[in-house]
Amino acid sequence: FGIDHKSFRDKRGEINTKFDIPTIGWSAALNNLHAAIALSQIPTLSERQKKTRIVAELLYYSLSNINNLVLVNPIKNSVPSYWGFLVLLKNRDEFLFYLKQNGINASCLHCRNDIYSGFGRNVSILPGTQIVMSQMAAIPCGWWLKAEEIDKILSVVKKFSFKC
């Protein structure tokens, strides 16, 4: 995709918003090996998706009453993949730093594409997008999480909220 992996991430491990992608390329990463691995996982896909949704429901229920933490609700009648559990908070960077310090691999997750010259660097004034980009964090949510890892995530998030 025209990404220089040496400078694409900042010292926090997040996408470096000062980094530019001048040339938009193609991803051709799905070779035969990746396709074989994907095919071998299809028989267990439904069960893993079910476990992931259970984890998401637990996170949603457990975090829904925390001050200053807004849970991003799925679109009505949708079935999210939950490869990250999205939350919004005004002190997002402090939150991510705290989670990472406590062994929780959380992230900003995304960055606007219109900041890159390869897309014309035509940063539009989109107030809603700017708010989401400055406040969104993704915490781990998936079938691979063990009960003690989920408990740790919940504990660390709650400790952060009491700290603020």
C-alpha positions as CSV (number, residue, x, y, z in Angstrom):
1,F,0.0,0.0,0.0
2,G,3.0,2.4,-0.3
3,I,3.6,2.1,3.5
4,D,7.1,2.5,4.9
5,H,6.9,0.2,7.9
6,K,9.8,1.8,9.7
7,S,8.0,5.1,10.2
8,F,4.3,4.1,9.8
9,R,3.8,3.6,13.6
10,D,4.7,6.1,16.2
11,K,6.5,5.4,19.5
12,R,3.2,4.4,21.1
13,G,2.6,1.8,18.3
14,E,-0.2,3.7,16.8
15,I,-0.6,4.9,13.2
16,N,1.7,7.9,12.9
17,T,-0.6,10.7,11.6
18,K,2.5,12.7,10.5
19,F,3.4,9.8,8.1
20,D,2.4,10.2,4.5
21,I,1.4,7.5,2.0
22,P,2.3,9.2,-1.3
23,T,1.5,6.2,-3.5
24,I,-1.5,3.9,-3.1
25,G,-0.7,0.4,-4.0
26,W,-2.3,-3.1,-3.9
27,S,-2.2,-5.7,-1.3
28,A,-1.5,-9.2,-2.7
29,A,-0.9,-10.9,0.6
30,L,-3.4,-13.7,0.2
31,N,-1.2,-16.4,-1.3
32,N,-1.8,-20.1,-1.4
33,L,-0.5,-20.7,2.1
34,H,-2.9,-18.1,3.5
35,A,-5.8,-19.5,1.5
36,A,-5.1,-23.0,2.8
37,I,-5.0,-21.7,6.4
38,A,-8.3,-19.9,5.9
39,L,-9.9,-23.0,4.3
40,S,-8.8,-25.1,7.3
41,Q,-10.5,-22.7,9.7
42,I,-13.9,-22.6,8.0
43,P,-15.3,-25.6,9.9
44,T,-14.7,-23.8,13.3
45,L,-15.7,-20.3,12.1
46,S,-19.3,-20.4,13.4
47,E,-18.2,-21.5,16.9
48,R,-15.4,-18.9,17.0
49,Q,-17.9,-16.2,15.9
50,K,-20.3,-17.3,18.6
51,K,-17.6,-17.1,21.3
52,T,-16.5,-13.6,20.1
53,R,-20.1,-12.3,20.3
54,I,-20.4,-13.7,23.9
55,V,-17.2,-11.9,24.8
56,A,-18.6,-8.7,23.2
57,E,-21.9,-9.0,25.1
58,L,-19.9,-9.5,28.4
59,L,-17.8,-6.4,27.6
60,Y,-20.9,-4.4,26.7
61,Y,-22.8,-5.4,29.8
62,S,-19.8,-4.9,32.1
63,L,-18.7,-1.5,30.7
64,S,-22.0,0.1,29.9
65,N,-22.2,2.1,33.2
66,I,-18.7,3.6,33.2
67,N,-18.6,7.4,33.3
68,N,-16.9,9.1,30.4
69,L,-16.8,5.8,28.4
70,V,-19.2,5.6,25.4
71,L,-19.7,2.2,23.9
72,V,-20.1,2.2,20.1
73,N,-23.3,0.3,19.4
74,P,-23.6,-1.9,16.4
75,I,-25.9,-0.8,13.6
76,K,-29.4,-2.0,14.1
77,N,-30.0,-5.5,12.6
78,S,-26.3,-6.0,11.9
79,V,-24.0,-8.8,13.0
80,P,-20.6,-7.3,13.8
81,S,-17.4,-9.2,13.5
82,Y,-16.0,-7.6,16.7
83,W,-12.3,-7.9,15.8
84,G,-12.1,-5.0,18.2
85,F,-14.6,-3.6,20.8
86,L,-15.0,0.1,20.1
87,V,-15.4,2.7,22.8
88,L,-15.2,6.5,22.7
89,L,-13.7,8.7,25.3
90,K,-12.3,12.2,25.5
91,N,-9.0,11.2,27.1
92,R,-8.4,8.4,24.7
93,D,-4.7,8.7,24.5
94,E,-4.3,8.6,28.3
95,F,-6.7,5.6,28.3
96,L,-4.6,3.7,25.7
97,F,-1.4,4.4,27.5
98,Y,-2.8,3.1,30.7
99,L,-4.1,-0.1,29.1
100,K,-0.8,-0.7,27.3
101,Q,1.1,-0.2,30.6
102,N,-1.1,-2.8,32.1
103,G,-0.6,-5.4,29.4
104,I,-3.8,-4.8,27.4
105,N,-3.1,-4.5,23.7
106,A,-5.5,-1.7,22.8
107,S,-5.3,0.7,19.9
108,C,-6.7,3.7,18.0
109,L,-7.3,1.1,15.3
110,H,-7.8,3.4,12.3
111,C,-6.7,6.7,10.8
112,R,-8.5,8.8,8.1
113,N,-7.3,8.1,4.6
114,D,-7.8,11.6,3.4
115,I,-4.7,12.8,5.3
116,Y,-2.4,11.0,2.8
117,S,-1.2,12.6,-0.4
118,G,-1.8,9.4,-2.3
119,F,-5.5,10.0,-1.8
120,G,-5.2,13.7,-2.7
121,R,-4.7,14.9,0.9
122,N,-8.0,16.5,0.8
123,V,-8.9,16.6,4.4
124,S,-12.5,17.5,4.6
125,I,-14.2,19.2,7.4
126,L,-16.1,16.3,8.9
127,P,-16.8,17.1,12.5
128,G,-18.3,13.7,13.3
129,T,-15.3,11.9,11.7
130,Q,-12.8,14.2,13.6
131,I,-14.5,13.5,16.9
132,V,-14.4,9.7,16.3
133,M,-10.8,9.8,15.2
134,S,-9.8,11.6,18.3
135,Q,-11.8,9.6,20.7
136,M,-12.1,6.0,19.4
137,A,-10.2,3.2,21.0
138,A,-10.5,-0.5,20.4
139,I,-10.0,-3.0,23.2
140,P,-9.4,-6.7,22.6
141,C,-12.6,-8.8,21.9
142,G,-12.3,-12.2,20.4
143,W,-12.8,-15.9,20.7
144,W,-9.2,-16.4,21.8
145,L,-9.6,-14.5,25.0
146,K,-9.6,-16.6,28.1
147,A,-11.8,-15.8,31.1
148,E,-8.8,-14.4,33.1
149,E,-7.8,-12.2,30.2
150,I,-11.4,-10.8,30.0
151,D,-11.4,-10.2,33.7
152,K,-8.1,-8.3,33.4
153,I,-9.4,-6.1,30.6
154,L,-12.5,-5.3,32.6
155,S,-10.5,-4.6,35.8
156,V,-8.0,-2.4,34.1
157,V,-10.7,-0.4,32.2
158,K,-12.6,0.1,35.5
159,K,-9.5,1.1,37.4
160,F,-8.8,3.7,34.7
161,S,-12.3,5.1,35.0
162,F,-12.0,5.5,38.8
163,K,-8.6,7.1,38.4
164,C,-10.1,9.9,36.2
